[in-house]
Amino acid sequence: MCGRFIAKTDQNWQNFFTLKKPPPQFEAYNISPSQPAPVVRRVADGNDCELLRWGLIPYTLAAAPFMAEIDNTRRREPAILAPADHETWLAGNSDEARATLRPAATGMLSAHPVSTRVNSPRHQGPELIAAQE
């Protein structure tokens, strides 16, 4: 599935992203372009998390061996930032931020078939990501 992701905020986000205040409560299992999603961004007095409308701008990374294991005809891989790269991503210039984009470490990601209900953004819930045969 292209252009969908899961997000659930909790108190751990405040420490993990060094937020100046707790993030908004949010839980969604089928976020698609144009829907709200939690976004961490740099503001004048630190890092903040707020719900913003998500616009899909794909950034295709060279697919890691893991991506060959799944149906991924567009050869896309999610951009997953290492915690050590958060500061550069939030405060660096565009070249510095782009340099933080690299394939996920081997073993970091896993995949399994999921319900076709994910094809509609109207459907939500943890059952959408349960393994299907």
N, C-alpha and C positions, 0 to 999 in steps of 0.2 A: 504494500500500500504506500502510495506516495503522498507526502504532505500531511501526515497526521502524527500526533504525539500525545503523550499522557503527561499531566502535571498535577501534583498534589503538594500544596504548601503546608508547612508545619513550623513549629518553633525552631527546629534544627536549621531552617533556612537563615535565620537571623545570624547565627554564629558562622555557618558555612560561607555565606556571602558577605559577612561583616556589614549587616544592614543596620542603619541607625534606629530603626523601629521594627516591630514584628511585621511580617508580610501579611497581605490580606488572605483571609481564609479562601481556599480554592481547591477544587478537586474535579478533574475531568479526565475521561478515558478515551476521548475521540476528538481531539481539538483539530479543527481544519482551518484553512485560510479564511480570514475575515471574522473569526471568533475571538473573544477575549482570552488572553493567556497571561500568566504572571511573567513579568520581565524585570530583571535586575539591571539597573542603570546607575551611572555616576551622576550625582547632583552636587550642587555647590558645597554642601556640608557633609558629604559621605555617599554611601550607597543606599539606594532605595529600591523597593519592589512595589510595583503597581500592576494592575490589570490593564493591558493595552490590546488594541485590535491587531491581530497577527496578519501580516501580509507575507505570503510565501515568496521568498527570493532564493531559489535553490543554489547551493554552493556545492558542486560535485567534487568530491575528493577522489583521489586515486583509490579504487576499491581495495580494501585489505582482503586477505584470503578468506576471512569470515564471510564477506559479502557474497562470495561465490556459492555458499551453502544455501542461500535463499533465492526466491524468485525476485530478482532485482534487475530487470531489463534495462533500467536507466543508469545502472551502476552508481547509485547514490549511497552515501554513507552519512549518518548523522555526525554533526560537528559536536564533539564532546571535549570540553575544555578540562584540562588538568587543574586541580585547585591552585597550583603554583602559577597558572596562566591567567587567573581571574583578574588580577590587577592590570596586567597588560591589555587584556580584552576591554576592560572598562575605561582605562585611562590612557592607553597608548594611542599613537596615530594609526591610520588605517593600515599601513604596511606592517607595523608591529603587531596589530591585532590579527591580520591575515596570517602572519607567521605562526600564530598559536594553533591554527587549524591543521591537524594532521590525523591520520587514521587512528582509531582506538587501539589500545594495546591488545595484543592477543589474549583471548580469554575474558575480556571485559564485557563483551556483548554476547547475548544468546538469542536464538530465534526459534519460533515454532508457529505452525499454522494457527490462525485465529478465525473467529466467526466472520462470515461475510456481512454481518450486520455493521461492521466498521465502515462499510461503503457509504453509509448515510450518516452525516453529522448529527442527525436527530437522535441517534441512539447513543446512550451513555451507560456507564456502569462497569464494574470490575469484571463481569462475565464476558465482556468484549475481548479481553486479553487472555482469557483462559485457553489452554491448549486444546485444539480441535484435531480430530483425525481425518 
